[in-house]
Structure formats: structure tokens, C-alpha cells
Amino acid sequence: MRVDLFDFELSEERIALRPAEPRDSAQLLVVRPVEAVEDRHVGDLPQLLQPGDLLVFNDTKVIPAQLKGIRRRGEAAAHVDATLHMRTGPDRWLAFVRPGKRVVAGDRIHFGHDGNSCFLGALDATVLEKGEGGEVLLGFDLSGPVLDEALHSVGHIPLPPYIASKRPDDARDLTDYQTVYAREEGAVAAPTAGLHFTPALFEALDTRGIERHFVTLHVGAGTFLPVKVDDTADHKMHAEIGHVSEETANAINKARAEGRRVVAVGTTSLRLLESAASESGQLAAWSGPTDIFITPGYRFRAVDVLMTNFHLPRSTLFMLVSAFAGTDTMRAAYAHAIENRYRFYSYGDSSLLFRADP
């Protein structure tokens, strides 16, 4: 499928640099099959859902995975930035390094040189392998919880590039770029649809009789990588680690058996559920990496409704929502959102998509 089918024009002024305050005051575009779109707010979500609907949230927690370092090779030194995106061992992370041409296997990189921490000079790593597109495997001198502590000391919140290119991260981002229910550390990007939820909204959902359950998908920096090929068949997705508990799997199976809807909060929740579901839509406890790539023509097995923010042109996530609600429907919905000044991307507004019939 041609990637340019998923292109659209978006002015930079539509990119949100800060979230709405309060979080649940953000706009919510409701998109149903055939019907006209509806302009609402996230706080209206309890009235837009039905008693008995089951919400699935991704409880991953963003870590300070953006690192600044100095690469040393003999007497030569060069500044590099690294964005961790998937842990492969107690002391090992896959990372995107920029500029990638400055590092080769065997190089030593010393992180924390910007003076953010008492760990100055203590967080060192070796480039164990180098792949394509600036991806490397880093072996840190520290391991396990000690490495985690060092990352929290020297790292920065890894804001998406379309925000980071316009302003540096600051103290507000430590809370703004984290869901209120985050608990499982390991993500390097937030599950942004979940950023809109507040304790008050949870209370309203409870009163309405709407269930909520949690899965974990540690979102990687690969979610921001542009699609550089012309055909979707040639695009490679980066894997992310996820986990579905037996309790959540059983709750979803029970809801589906009773004819109740499963509502994924965010594309990360949806991709994990679709990865874990059998052909019949049944779920069991599941854990492991997923590199699922959903494009139009995909048959959804586990999710009926999707809440998600607005995505980049030509991105794998815009392809996913086009598969879920229909390509023409989503192009029209995005045109409406742009015309009506919705705010886009991670800190932007949201949408509630009802699945189109296959």
C-alpha cells in the first residue's frame, strides 16, 4: 500500500507544546461509521460510553531515556545524544544515537557530562553493536536497579522531536508527560491518549458503570520514526515489550462473551491486545515483544472502540486509525479537526473512534 495515501497538510501552529489544563478539558472528536463527526470534550467520555463498557489502559511509566554524552575513541572525543528505546538485559539497552556516524562498535560513551547529577562521569557505556539508522546496542557499566537510579539522575524526559525541536524539557514535563496511573517503568514515550485522564474523570466513569483494566506496553522511541519507504510492505517496525495479565485477559473475554464493548485507550493498548488475541479474539496471559504493524485491511479481533490523539502525516499510527475507522473517514475527520483548530500530537486533543465494519 502506498505511503502517500496517508499524507496530509498540517501547519506547525496546530502542534501542541503543552497539554490542556485540566487534562480532561481537551477536545474530543467523536468519529462513528457513516455518521457526521461530533465535537465534544474528554470530560464527556462517560456519557459517550455505555454502562458495562470495558476500558483498557497502558500503565507503562516513562523513564528519563534521553541522554547526552561524550564519545571517546583514544584521544578523540565527540558529543552524541542517545535515546534508549528497548531494554534487552539488566545492563543493556537498544538506543538511537545521533549523529550515528560518530559511533562504531567498541566506542566508549560517557553520559551525564552536562552536569545534571552527582553521577557525573559514572554512567559509562560501550557500543556493543551498531545497526541501521543510528541504532546501537549499549552495554552499561552499571546494571539493574543501580543503572535505573543513574538514568533517573542524568537522563532527560524524552519529549517527542516535534516538541523537543521547539523547546527544551523542563520540570513541568516530569508530570505532564506521565499518565496519572503510570506504574510500570520502562517506556521512553508516553501512551498519550492516557494523559487526558484525571481522578475526577475516573470517578465519573466508575459512577457510569464502566470497567477499567490495565496492560503494559513499554513504548519505544521507534514510535516517532518516520516512514521513509514508498510502500508499507517495506517498512520495518521496531519491537516493544508488553504484558497482559491473566486477570485482564479474563475480564476482556468475559466482556466480549456478554456482548459488552472493549475500549482501548491509546494505540499502544490496542496494538498489545491485538498482538495477544487469538484469531477468534480470545485472550490469555501474554508477555513478550511485539512489532505488529496495522494497516487498512487488517481484521481487528479484540477492540471495538479506540480513544487516541491525532497523529503525524504518513505515520504508522495514522495508518492504524485508518485501518480501524476507514481511510476516507479518517481523512475527513482530520480535515475537520484541522479546520476547527484541534491541537495535534502528544500534548494535543483526542478522538474517540468507533470501529468500522470489515
N, C-alpha and C positions, 0 to 999 in steps of 0.2 A: 504494500500500500504506500502511495506517495506521501512523503512527509509534508510537502507543501499544502496538502489538503487541510492541514491543521494549523495553518498560519493565519494571523490576523494582526491588524494595526492597533497598537496601544501607545498612547503618549505617556511620557515619563511622569507627568503630574498625577496620573492615576495610581502610581505605585505608593503604597502606604509606608511611611517611615516610622510611624508609631501606631500602636493599637488604639482602638476606640476606648473611651473611658465613660462609664464602666464597660467591662469586656462584653457583656451581653446586650449593649446598646447598638452594636454593629448591625448594619443592614443585612437582611437575609432574602435572597431571591429564590422564590419557590418555583420549581420547574416540574410540571406534570406533563405526561404524554398528551398530545393533542391540544390541551387547554392553554390559554394565554398565561404568561408568566405573572407572578404576583409579588409585589414589593411589600416585604414585611421586615421585622427585626428579630434578632436572635432570641430576645426575650419572649417572643410569641411562640417559640418552639413547642411548649406543652399543648397549646391549642391546635397546632398543626399536626400533631401526632395523636394516636388513638390509645386509650387505656389498654394495657397489655402489650403494646409495642416494646421491643427489647433493644435498648441502645448498647452498642459495643464501643468502648473507648480503648485507646492505646495509652497505657500508663508508663511508657518509657520516659526517662528523665535525661535532659540534655546535659552533657558534660562540657567543660571548657576545652574543647578539642582543637582550637586554633592556636598554633604555636609559632613563635618567632625564634629563629635560631641562626647560628653561625656554623657553616660547614667548613671543616678544616681538613686539608689534604697536604700533609707535610707542612711547609711554611705558608702555603696559600690558604686564604680564607675568603668566604663569600657569604652574604646574607641570604637566607632562604626562609620561606614560610611553609608550614606543613599543616594540613587539615586531616586529622585522623578520621577514618570512616568505618573501619570494622576491626574489632579485636580478634586475633587469631590464637592468642595464648596469653598466659599471665604477664609476659613481658614483651609481647609483640602486637603491633598494630599495622594494618594496611593504611596508607596515607597518600594524599595527593600533595606533591611538593612543587612549589613554584619559586623561581623558574626551574623546571625539571631538568634543563640541560646542565645545571650546575652540580648535579649529583650523579654519582655512579656507585655501583656495589662496592662496599668496603669503606666508603667515606664515613667519617665521624661527624655528627651534628650535635652541637651544644645548645640546648634550649634554655630560655629564661634570661637571655643576655640583656633584655630591655629593663632589667632591674625591678620587676614586679614582685620579687619574692626573696625570702631568706634562702631559698633553694638555688640561688644564683650559682650557676656553674655545676649544679649537682644532677640535673636532668639531662643525661647524655644518651645518645643512641647511635647505633651503627646501621648503615644502609645494607641490609642483607640481600635484597633482590631489587631489581628495577624492571618495571613493566612498561606498558604503553601509556601515553597520555600523562606522563608525570607521576604515575602511581608507583609507590615503592613499598617494600616491607621493611619496617623499622624494628630493630631489636634494642630495647631499652636496657640500660644498666640496672634499673630498678624493676621490681616485679610485684604483681598482686596489689594489695591494699596500699603498700608504700608508693608504688607507681601512681595509683589513683590519687593519693594525697598530693604528690608532686604536681600532677596535672592540674589539680584544683588551685595550686599555688601559682603556677607560671602560665597557665593557659588562659585563653580568652573565649567568651561565648562566640561560637561560630555563626555570626549573622549571615544570612544569605547574601550572595555577591551583589544583588541589586539593591540591597540596603547598605552593606559594608562599603560599597563604592561611593556612597553619598555622605556617610558619617561614620565615625568610629563607634565601637560598642561602649557602653557606659553602665553605671550602676543600675539604671532602670531596667536594662535588658536582662539582668540577672533574674528578675521576677517576670518581666513582660514576656520573655521568650521561654516560658515554662508553664505548663498547664498546672492548675491548682491541685490536680490529683496525681501528678508525676511521682513515681516511687522507685522505678527500676532503672538505675543508672546505666547509660551505655549509648544513648543517641547523640549524634552530632548535628542533628537538625530537629526542630520541634515538630510534633504532629499538629499542624497549625489550626485545623478545624477545632481542636480541643481547647485552644487558647480563649475561645469565647465563653467558656462555661465558668460560672460562679457558684458559690454555695447557695445563693438565693435561687438561682435557676435550677439547681439540683433539687432544692426543696419543692419548687413548683412542679417539677417532673414527678417527684415522689407522690405529691398530692393528686396528680392526674392518674396515677396508677401505672407509670411507665417504668419498666425494669432497667437496670443498668449493670453491665458486666465489663470485665477488663481483659484485654490481651496485651502482649508486649511485643512490639517490633522495634528494634533499635535502628532508627532511621539513619542512613548513611549520607555522606556528602554527595554521593552519586546521584541523589535526587535532584541536584542542581545542575548536573552536567548537561550541556546542550546536545541535541541530536544532530550529529554532523553528517549523517548519511542522507541519501535521497530517498531510500526505501526503508520502511520499518523493518523489513526482514533482515536488514544488515546491521541493525542496532543491537549492541550488547548491553544488557542491564547489569549493574553491579549488585551482588548478593547482599542481603541484610539478614541478620539473625532474629528469629522470632520464637514466640512460645504461646501456646494456647493450653490453658489448664483443663483438666477433666471436668471441673465444676462448670466452667464457662461453656465447654463443648456440650455438656448435658443440658444446660439451660437453653442454649440455642436450639438443640434438637427438639426439646420439649415445646418451645415456642412454635417452631415450624410445624410440628405434628398437630398442634392446636390451631393452626391457621393464623397465628399472630406474626406480625412483621418483624424482620431483623433490620435494624437501622445502624449502619456503620458510621461512626463519627471519624471522618478522615479517610483519605485514600490508603493510608498505612494500615488501618484496621481492616479495610476491605481487602487489600492485597493479601494480608495474612490469612483472613478467613477463607478466601478463595484458594489459597495455597493448601490449606489444611483440609478442605472439604473433599469428600469423595464425589464421584460422578453423579450420585443421587442426591448430593447436598448434605449428607450426614457428616458430622464432625466427631473426632475423637481427640484425646490429648495429643498434642503435636509440638515438636521442637526441632529447630534446625534452620539452615539458610534457605532463603527464597529469592529467586531472581525473576519472578513472574512478570511478564510484560503483556498488558491487556490492551488490545486494540479492537476496533469495530469488527464484529463477527464473533467475538468471544461470547460463550454462553455462561451467564452468571449462575452460580449454584447455591450461594449461601446468603446473599444480601438482597434486600428488597428496596431499601431507601438509603441514600448516601448524603451526608452533610459534608461539604468540602468548600474550601476557599477557592478563589479564582486563580487560575494557573497561567504559566507562560505560554506564549505562542510556540508552536512546533515542539512542545514538551511531551514527554511520555504521559504526564498526568492529564493534559488536555486530551490526549488520545484515549485515556482511560474513561474520562467522563463522557466523551463522545460515544464510546462503546456502551456505556451504561444507559444514557438517556437518548442517544441518537445524535449523529453528527450534525444534521441540519438543525435539530432542536437546540443543540449547544451553541452552534454558531449564532443563531438568532438570540439566544439567551445572553451570550457575551456581548452582542451588539447592543442589546437593551441595557445591560449593566454599564457599558462604556458611555452610552448616551445619557444615562441617568446618574452618572458620576459615582458609581460604586468604586470602592477602594480595593485595589488588587494585591495579590500575593500574600506573603506570610503574616503581615500585620494588618491585612485588609479585611474586607467584608466576607460574607459567606453565602452559600447557596444550599438549598435542600432539593435534591434530585430524586424523583420517583422513577423507578426503572421502567424503561420502555419494553413492550412485549418483544420477544425474539423475532 
